[in-house]
Amino acid sequence: MDMAKVIHEKDVCIGCGACAAVCPKYWEMAGDGKAHLKGGKPAGSNFELELADVECNKDAASSCPVNCIKVK
Ligand code: F3S
């Protein structure tokens, strides 16, 4: 199965919280005031998660006001 990748550009995140509101299965707000991609692995300043089904991550990406969530 083709895998998709969810990428969080954490340095760009302003902590708006929309991602966690629309996609709590994968996103939560962390103690640093930014979003945390659950299960995400560090990749430079980003966090990445490979998924077979991106589910609500597309909604998280489209809800983010600074477009720091990418789904590829
Ligand atoms: Fe950050 Fe965007 Fe979520 S600014 S808290 S990744 S909606």
Boltz pocket constraint, residues with backbone or C-beta under 6 A from the ligand:
constraints:
  - pocket:
      binder: B
      contacts: [[A, 12], [A, 13], [A, 14], [A, 15], [A, 16], [A, 17], [A, 18], [A, 19], [A, 20], [A, 33], [A, 34], [A, 35], [A, 60], [A, 63], [A, 64], [A, 65], [A, 66], [A, 67], [A, 68], [A, 69]]
      max_distance: 6.0
